[in-house]
Amino acid sequence: ADTSETPLEDFYRETMSRPILQYLVAEVKRVFSIEMVRILRWLSLVPSYMADHNFSIRRDKVADANLNNLARPDTFYEELGCWEVKWRHASKRRILPTTVFATLKIPDIGFYPNV
């Protein structure tokens, strides 16, 4: 009985367990990659997140982003300041967007091409 179980265990290990574990390791590496962390830092610009952090956008959170990919990289930091002021005042009048999708649906998003 022992000789027949060992090949089945080996077969299971090689055909099922190992590929699943390799996939999981690859996904964890992808999710926690430096590029993904940079992308996630942009979530700090979602208005509800900003409100939770007293509307202080830390430039170092978004500073390592590839500014060359933005619509107008030369005005990014000024725009960031305006974005902060906009939502600081809006928080007194309305419920703030809680997702990127909801934020992108606001009518005046066109005034902030980089954000």
C-alpha positions as a Markdown table, in Angstrom:
| # | Residue | x | y | z |
|---|---|---|---|---|
| 1 | Ala | 0.0 | 0.0 | 0.0 |
| 2 | Asp | 2.9 | 2.4 | 0.7 |
| 3 | Thr | 4.4 | 2.0 | -2.8 |
| 4 | Ser | 1.1 | 2.9 | -4.5 |
| 5 | Glu | 0.5 | 6.0 | -2.3 |
| 6 | Thr | 3.9 | 7.6 | -2.8 |
| 7 | Pro | 3.5 | 8.0 | -6.6 |
| 8 | Leu | 0.0 | 9.4 | -6.1 |
| 9 | Glu | 1.3 | 11.9 | -3.6 |
| 10 | Asp | 4.2 | 12.8 | -5.9 |
| 11 | Phe | 1.8 | 13.2 | -8.8 |
| 12 | Tyr | -0.6 | 15.4 | -6.8 |
| 13 | Arg | 2.4 | 17.5 | -5.5 |
| 14 | Glu | 3.8 | 18.0 | -9.0 |
| 15 | Thr | 0.6 | 18.6 | -11.0 |
| 16 | Met | -1.5 | 20.5 | -8.5 |
| 17 | Ser | 0.4 | 21.8 | -5.4 |
| 18 | Arg | 3.5 | 23.2 | -7.0 |
| 19 | Pro | 1.8 | 25.1 | -9.9 |
| 20 | Ile | -0.7 | 26.6 | -7.4 |
| 21 | Leu | 2.1 | 27.7 | -5.0 |
| 22 | Gln | 4.2 | 29.1 | -7.9 |
| 23 | Tyr | 1.2 | 31.1 | -9.1 |
| 24 | Leu | 0.5 | 32.4 | -5.6 |
| 25 | Val | 4.1 | 33.5 | -5.1 |
| 26 | Ala | 4.1 | 35.3 | -8.5 |
| 27 | Glu | 0.8 | 37.1 | -7.6 |
| 28 | Val | 2.1 | 38.2 | -4.2 |
| 29 | Lys | 5.3 | 39.5 | -5.9 |
| 30 | Arg | 3.2 | 41.4 | -8.5 |
| 31 | Val | 0.8 | 42.9 | -6.0 |
| 32 | Phe | 3.6 | 44.1 | -3.8 |
| 33 | Ser | 5.9 | 45.2 | -6.6 |
| 34 | Ile | 7.4 | 48.7 | -6.5 |
| 35 | Glu | 5.3 | 49.7 | -9.5 |
| 36 | Met | 2.1 | 48.6 | -7.8 |
| 37 | Val | 3.0 | 50.5 | -4.7 |
| 38 | Arg | 3.6 | 53.7 | -6.8 |
| 39 | Ile | 0.2 | 53.2 | -8.4 |
| 40 | Leu | -1.5 | 52.7 | -5.0 |
| 41 | Arg | 0.0 | 55.9 | -3.7 |
| 42 | Trp | -2.2 | 57.8 | -6.2 |
| 43 | Leu | -5.2 | 56.5 | -4.2 |
| 44 | Ser | -4.2 | 59.1 | -1.6 |
| 45 | Leu | -5.8 | 61.7 | -3.9 |
| 46 | Val | -9.3 | 60.2 | -3.5 |
| 47 | Pro | -11.2 | 62.9 | -1.5 |
| 48 | Ser | -12.5 | 60.7 | 1.3 |
| 49 | Tyr | -9.0 | 59.4 | 1.9 |
| 50 | Met | -7.8 | 63.0 | 2.0 |
| 51 | Ala | -10.5 | 63.9 | 4.5 |
| 52 | Asp | -9.4 | 61.0 | 6.7 |
| 53 | His | -5.9 | 62.5 | 6.7 |
| 54 | Asn | -6.9 | 66.1 | 7.4 |
| 55 | Phe | -6.5 | 67.1 | 3.7 |
| 56 | Ser | -2.8 | 67.1 | 3.8 |
| 57 | Ile | -1.5 | 65.6 | 0.6 |
| 58 | Arg | 2.0 | 64.4 | 1.2 |
| 59 | Arg | 4.0 | 65.3 | -1.9 |
| 60 | Asp | 6.4 | 62.4 | -1.1 |
| 61 | Lys | 3.5 | 60.0 | -1.5 |
| 62 | Val | 3.1 | 61.0 | -5.2 |
| 63 | Ala | 6.5 | 62.5 | -5.9 |
| 64 | Asp | 8.0 | 59.3 | -7.2 |
| 65 | Ala | 5.3 | 58.9 | -9.8 |
| 66 | Asn | 6.3 | 59.2 | -13.3 |
| 67 | Leu | 5.4 | 62.8 | -13.9 |
| 68 | Asn | 6.3 | 62.6 | -17.6 |
| 69 | Asn | 3.2 | 60.5 | -18.2 |
| 70 | Leu | 0.9 | 63.3 | -17.0 |
| 71 | Ala | -1.0 | 65.6 | -19.3 |
| 72 | Arg | 0.8 | 68.8 | -17.9 |
| 73 | Pro | 3.7 | 67.7 | -15.7 |
| 74 | Asp | 4.9 | 71.3 | -15.2 |
| 75 | Thr | 1.8 | 72.3 | -13.3 |
| 76 | Phe | 1.3 | 69.1 | -11.3 |
| 77 | Tyr | 2.2 | 70.4 | -7.8 |
| 78 | Glu | 0.2 | 73.6 | -8.2 |
| 79 | Glu | -2.7 | 71.5 | -9.4 |
| 80 | Leu | -2.3 | 69.3 | -6.4 |
| 81 | Gly | -2.6 | 72.3 | -4.1 |
| 82 | Cys | -5.8 | 73.4 | -5.8 |
| 83 | Trp | -7.1 | 69.8 | -5.5 |
| 84 | Glu | -6.5 | 69.9 | -1.8 |
| 85 | Val | -8.2 | 73.2 | -1.3 |
| 86 | Lys | -11.2 | 72.2 | -3.5 |
| 87 | Trp | -12.0 | 69.1 | -1.4 |
| 88 | Arg | -11.2 | 70.8 | 2.0 |
| 89 | His | -14.1 | 73.3 | 1.2 |
| 90 | Ala | -16.3 | 70.7 | -0.5 |
| 91 | Ser | -16.2 | 68.5 | 2.6 |
| 92 | Lys | -18.3 | 71.1 | 4.5 |
| 93 | Arg | -21.0 | 71.0 | 1.9 |
| 94 | Arg | -21.3 | 67.5 | 0.6 |
| 95 | Ile | -20.4 | 63.8 | 0.9 |
| 96 | Leu | -17.0 | 63.2 | -0.6 |
| 97 | Pro | -16.3 | 60.6 | -3.3 |
| 98 | Thr | -14.9 | 57.4 | -1.8 |
| 99 | Thr | -13.5 | 55.7 | -4.9 |
| 100 | Val | -11.5 | 56.7 | -7.9 |
| 101 | Phe | -14.4 | 56.0 | -10.2 |
| 102 | Ala | -16.7 | 58.3 | -8.2 |
| 103 | Thr | -14.1 | 61.0 | -8.1 |
| 104 | Leu | -13.7 | 60.9 | -11.9 |
| 105 | Lys | -17.4 | 61.5 | -12.3 |
| 106 | Ile | -17.4 | 64.9 | -10.8 |
| 107 | Pro | -18.3 | 67.7 | -13.2 |
| 108 | Asp | -15.2 | 69.8 | -12.9 |
| 109 | Ile | -12.6 | 67.0 | -13.1 |
| 110 | Gly | -11.4 | 68.6 | -16.4 |
| 111 | Phe | -9.9 | 71.4 | -14.5 |
| 112 | Tyr | -7.4 | 68.9 | -13.0 |
| 113 | Pro | -5.9 | 67.1 | -16.0 |
| 114 | Asn | -3.0 | 65.7 | -13.9 |
| 115 | Val | -5.0 | 64.4 | -11.0 |
